[in-house]
């Protein structure tokens, strides 16, 4: 049962063209611009609007659990061959490991070539005491999220606890098991499967309703960011920010672009197709805000529901291209700022640890900074307190991390669906062409 989660109208009914101000991404862009203006000229008032952004993200997180559960369960229950669940998961993990590693390598190469921190000549005495204390909190959290602890946390306390605790991977774990159980139960479970398929319709209709609040959330989040941290705070570290953004763009258009072309689509067409989600992520600095609508769009683009349900939520924890680029560049930036020349072996050690720690801190608030703390701890010559240098601009870099992660997961869904013969290529071409 294919469900267009964003539009429930009869496909044969001609659609009325939307006026430009009715288009979601136009509304979000306008809201972001107003938020920047308000945060810059009225910083105290702008900072006070944080609850608008936070409330929107909480509203979206509220609907994430049923979206993932229903998509995965109905997708697996409708599979002809149950063995394909393990096959898709294995292919997804291979893809995630490959491109996460590539992202780390790209970030490390660019940081060594441009050396954005070499001109800072920092010393520990220059660091803000307040920021150093804040870094200490991240270091403490990093110690709590080892890779073993992470995998143990995937198993929920009870069958229903994931629905109240909001852990994406726990919901996915329960959904896969329940979907397999439905599939193995055969005809006896058909009424349950049909009920869940029917329930999918109002749930995704609710997603569409909640997305109308996106401009308000983006406005509040952007006003808070600019009001709290100020545009001027990025000046002294502009080279690092610019290098990170350029590197992320190169990764998307060169690395992911090559993967997309090899698999029969253009990365630019995909970006145009998910532009609503990208603007939403830019405004809220949260890739989770776009998770429900991204899953719907990938299914609409021709990827089988079961593949979308397995790849997208898992990718939110394991396919963090933007976060990996950030970790590699930030670690080397701090070393360069303190005049520390890392050997090739130390850099490789950083890369290997980053590959593991990025999975251990996945899904944790402030995951990028927590992961960085865990990674730096393995090279004693780099002062972890040096993270205070970039604490003030982390918010401005989080948007790029989230955007890169989102594009990477959208690309992964299409590629893995194609690998598993679960992609309607004609529908993909038609859908991407309609949005080009």
N, C-alpha and C positions, 0 to 999 in steps of 0.2 A: 504494500500500500504506500504509494508515494504521496507525501503531503507537502504542498508548498506552504511553508510556515509563515511566509510574509504576505501572501495574497491568496485568499480563499475563494476568489471569484471564479466563475465558470471560465475556463481558458478560451472558450469560443466567443465569449462576450468581449467586444472591443473595449479597450480601456481608455478612459478619458485622460488626455495628457495633463500632467500636473503643472500648475503654475510654479514658477521658479521658487517662490517663497514657501511653497508647500513641500518641497523636496527636503528630506531629512538632513542630508549633508550640508545643504545651503543654510538651514537653520542652525546646525551645529557650528559651522564656520562663523556665522554672524554672532552667535553666542560667545565663541572663543574671543573674537575681536573685541566685543563689548567687555568681556571679563578682563582682557589685557589692559584696556583703557581704564577701567574702573580700578583695577589693582594698582596701576601705576600712579594715577593722579589722586586716588583716595585709598591709600594702602591699608589703613586701619579698618575701614569699612569692607574693603576687598577681602582682607584676612578673616573677617568675621563671617564671610559667606561659605566657609569650609563645610558647614553642615549640608548645604545643597548638594555638593559633589559627593560627600560621604553617604548621604541618604540615597542618592540615585544608585551608587554602586551596591549598597545594601539591598535595594529593591531588585536589582538584576541578580545578585547572588541568591536571593530568595527563590528565583525561578530556575536557576541553573540546575539544581538537584533533580526536579521532575523532568526537565528537558533531557538531561543525560540519561536518566533511568529509562524513560519511555522510548527514546531513540535507540538505545542499545538493546533493550529487552525485545521490542517489536522487530528490530532488525535481525537479531540472532534467531528469534523464534521463527522467522520467515525464511531462514537459510535452508537450502536443500542439503548441504553437507556441513555438519557441525564442526568437522575438522578444520574448516576454513577459518574459524575463530583463532585457533593457535597459529595458523599460517599467516593471517593478516597481522597478528600481534608480533610475530617474529620478523616479518618484513618491515613493520613500523619501527621496531627497536633497532634493526640494522640501519635503516635510513637515519633515525635520530642520532645514533652514535656517529655515523659518518659525517653528517653535516654539522653536528655540534663540535666535533673535532676540527673540521675545516674552519669553522668560525673562530675558534681559539687560535688556530695557526695564522689566519688572516690578521686578527687583531695583534698578534705578537709581531708579525712581520712589519706591519705599518708602524707600530710603536717604536720598533728598532730603527726604522728608516727616518721617520719624522722627529722622533725624540721630543715629544711635546713638553716633558718635564725638565729638560736639561737646563733651561734658562732660569729656573726658579731659585736655585741655591738655597733651599730651605734648611732649617735646623729645628730640632725639637722645641727649643725655647721660643720659636716664632708661633707655635701652635696655640690656638685658643683653648684655655682650660675647659671651657664649657663643651667645646667640640670633642676634646680628648675624652671627657667623661662619657659623652654620647657614644663615641667609638667603643668604649669599654662595654657598654650595654650590648652592642652588636657582637663583640667578641664572645661575650658570655652566652648569647643566643647561639652563636656558631658552634660552640661546644656541645650544645644540646641536640644538634641535628646532624649526626653522623649518618653515613650511608646505610648502616645496619638499622639504626633507629628509624630511618625513613621507610625502609621496606617493612619493618615490623608495624609501623603506623598505618600501612595500607590495609591491614586486617582490622575490621571494625570490632567494637566490643560486642554489639548485638546486630541482628539483621536489620534493625530499624534505626540504629544510632547514626549512620551516615546521613540520614534525612534531617537530623536535627543539628549535627555538628558541622555540616557543610564541606566536608573533605571530598574534593573531586575524585581522587583516586579510590577512596573508600566506596563512594557511590558507584563508580565504574566497576569495582570488584564485585559488589553485590548484584549489580545489573547483569554482568556477564554470567554469574552463577545462576541467577533467576531465569535469564534467557535460555541458557542451556537446559535448565530443568523443564521449562515449557516445551522446548523442542523435543526432549526425550519423552515427554508425557503424551505426545501425539494428539489424537482426536479428543481425548478427555480434557485437554487443556485449551482446546479451541475457543470456548466461550471467554476464558480469561484473556487470551491473546486478542480476540476481537474487541473486548472491553478496553484493553490498553490502547489498541489502535484508534478506537473512537475517542478515548480520553486525550489522545495526542492533539486532536483538532482544537478543543478549547484552550489547552495549555499553550499551543503555539499562537493562537489568537491573542492570548494574554501577553505573550512576548511582544507581538506587534503593538499592543496597547501601551505597554510599558516603555517601548522604544520612543514613543512620542514625548516622553519626559527627558530624553537625551539632551536637548539644548539647555534645559535648566541645570542638569548635572554638569555639563561641560562649562557653562557660564560660572557656576559656583566654584568648581575645581580650579579653573584658570584664574579667576579673580583672587582666590586664596593663594595660589602659587606666586603670582606676581606681587600681591600685597604683602605676603609674608617674607619672601626672599628678595624681591626687587630685581628688576632687569639689570641694574648696575652690578649686582653680585656676581654676574657671569663674566665681567670684563677681564679680570686678572687671569682667568682660566679659560679664556675664549679659545686658545689654540687646542686644548684638550677636547673641548666640546665640539669644535669644528672638525677636528681629526676623527672623533668618534662618529659623528653624523656622516661624514664623507665615507668612512670605512664601511659603515652599515649600508649606505646606498650602493657602494661598489659590490658588497656581498650580495645584495638583493638583485642588482641588475646584471652582474657578471656571473657569479656562482649559481644563484637560483635561476637566473635568466637562461643559463646554459642547460640546466636541468629541465626547465620548462620547455625549451625549444626541442630538446631531445625527446621529450614525451608528448610533443605535438600541440603545444599551446604557447602563447607569448606571455611573459611575466607582466608586461605592461597592461595587457588585456585583463589579467587577473586582478591587478591593482585597481583598475577602473571599476571592475565588478564589485570589489569589496570596499569601495571608497567610503561608503557610509560608516562601516565599522572602523576604518582607519581614522576618520575624523573624530569619531567617538572616543577612540583610544587616545588620540592626541589631546583631546579636551580633558579627559578624566585621568590620564596617566595610568590606566588600568586596562590590561588586555582582557580581564575577566568580564568587563562591561560589555564586550562584543561577542562573548562566547555563544550565547543562545542564537543570535542572528547569524553568526558565522556558520554554525552547524546547519542551519536552515538553508543558507545560500549554497553551501557545498553539496547538499542533497539536491537542491534545485538545479545545480550545474551538471548533474548526471552521475554523481558518486552514489553508490549504494548506501542505504541508510546504515547498515551494519558497519561498513568501513568508516563512515563519518563518525559514528558513535564510538568506535574504538580508537581512531587515530587522533581526532581533535582534542578530546579531554586528556588523553595520554600525552599528547604533544605539549600541552600546557605545563607539564612537569618535566618532560624529557627532551623536548625539542626547543631549546631556548637559545636560538642563534644570537639574538641581540644581547642577551645577558652574558653569553660566552665571549663575544667581542669586547664587551665592556670590562669583563674581569681581566682579560689579557692586557688590555690597554691601561686600565687603572693600576694594576699591579706594577707594570713597568714604569708608568708615569711617576708613582710614588718613589720607586727606586731611583729614577733619574733625578727627581727633585732633590733628593738627599745626596746626590753624587755617588750613588752606589752602582758599580758596574757588575752586573750579574753575568756569570759564565753561561756558556751554552747549556751545560748540564743543569744549572740552577733554573734556567728558563724552561727547560724540558720538564723538570720536576714540578714547577708551577703549573705547567700545562696539564700534566697528568693528574695532579691533585684537583685542579679546577674542573676537570671532566667528572670526577667523582663527587666533589662537594656541591657542584651545581645541581646534582640530583638529590643530594641530602637536604638541601635547603629549599627545594622546590615547593611552591605553594605557601611559603611562609611570608608574612608581611615583612617588607624590606629585604626580600630574598637576595637581591643583587648585592647589597652591602654585607649581609650575613655570610654569603658565599665568599665574598672578597676577603673577609676577616679570616675565614677558615683556610683559604688558599695562602694568604700571606704568612700564616703561622708556621708553615713548613720551611720557610727561608729565614733563618734567624737574623741575617744581616739587614733585612728590611724591617724598619720599626712599624709595627701595626698601628701605633698612634698616628703615623703619617696619613692614615685614612681621613684624619681631620682636615687635611688639605682640600679634599674633594667633597666633604660632607655638605657644604653649602650649595654645591651645584648638582648634587645627586638628583634632585627633583627635576632639573632641566634635562638630565640625561635619561631619566626613567621613561620619558615619552618615546625616545628613539629606541630604547630597549624593547618596549612593549610593541611598537610598530613593527620592528624587525621580526620579533617573535610571531606576531600575528600573520605577516606575509609568509613566513617560513612554514607555519602550520597549515595555512590554506594551500600552499604549494604541495606540501607533504600529502594532504588528503587526496589530491588529484593524482599525484604520482603513484601512491600506494594502491589506489583504486585501479589504476591502469595496470600495474604489475599483477594484480589479482584478478584481472578480467572482470572488474566490478565497476567499470566506467562506461557510461553511454557517451561515446565520443561525439556523435552527432548532436546530442543535446548540449554537451559542453561547448562545442563550436558555435551552436546557435545562441546559447545563453551569453557567451562572452562577446559575440558579435553584436548582440542587441544592446550591450552596455559599452561598446567601444565608441 
